[in-house]
Amino acid sequence: MIPLLKVENLKLHSRDSDGLSFLAVDGVSFELNPGEILGITGQIGSGKSSLAQGVTGFLRAPLSHTSGEVRIEGKSIFDLDASSLRCSVLGKKIALIPQNAILSLPRFRKIKDFALDVVRSHYPNMTAREAGERIQERFRQIGLEPNSLLDGYPSELTPLLAPQVVIAVATLMNPAILIVDELTSQPGPCMDLLLRIKSQEIVRSLILCSKNSEVLKKFCTRIAVMCAGEFVEQGATEQIIEDPKHPYTQIILHQGMDKILPLTRTTQSCRFASSCPHAQPDCYLVRQLMRTVADRDVKCMYAQ
Ligand code: SF4
């Protein structure tokens, strides 16, 4: 079976605040099958948002594609030109709700006008009336009251409703894959809506970038843990939450994701060595490779 999404050894460069280039995503590989909800977790700066953007193929500077492949339903997105990517992939095959999406809603345009732009940019031959009916029907389908919401402005939305409207607009084209980057920090109406659109088959699979272990545990079928641009552990949710094997996963799950852990981006040692309580002298000499430990992938030669 061809996976819905296949990411192979993806490398993306970015620039830090001093303008220095670094690998924001360094050799990440994973697959996503229909029906799955993959959680991607890690501290701030671990590379989750860069990866989320990279998987769509639509990269904003300073992020750039260095090497590796992203295939959606078997087709490479890096083979497409910008216009084909925009027309036939973004919004239809894959959609990203980035961090701070709520703040980027146009504050002084009615929600209905913004939603109309989204639909008609994908279906230029659709009349405004047809597009409006499609939007109304979608809002009703997912349990949002269309008339009052669509006639309002983003600035009038309550904190509870704003992320739900963002989800409704992002999924108007029924993307097969929806990536949600820290839209909500807690389980609640927003997560319930995401599950609803999945059960209604508006989207087929979800990727949730989250630092909340409760969200990961409750909603994800699999979890991948990111550290300094790499996946360091990947497996079924129970394995990762109940019995993490990588020292980085153990620390962020038990001590919280906001603890500052010094990391390195060297290619010649384990990137977690400077913060790892189990580091051995050879951890500073060898780049770690993924290996299978207790039925999941772990990038630590001492994990058991
Ligand atoms: S390879 Fe060594 S430093 Fe890296 S996580 Fe494993 S034990 Fe820690």
Boltz pocket constraint, residues with backbone or C-beta under 6 A from the ligand:
constraints:
  - pocket:
      binder: B
      contacts: [[A, 246], [A, 247], [A, 248], [A, 270], [A, 271], [A, 272], [A, 273], [A, 274], [A, 276], [A, 277], [A, 278], [A, 279], [A, 280], [A, 283], [A, 288], [A, 299], [A, 300], [A, 301], [A, 302], [A, 303]]
      max_distance: 6.0
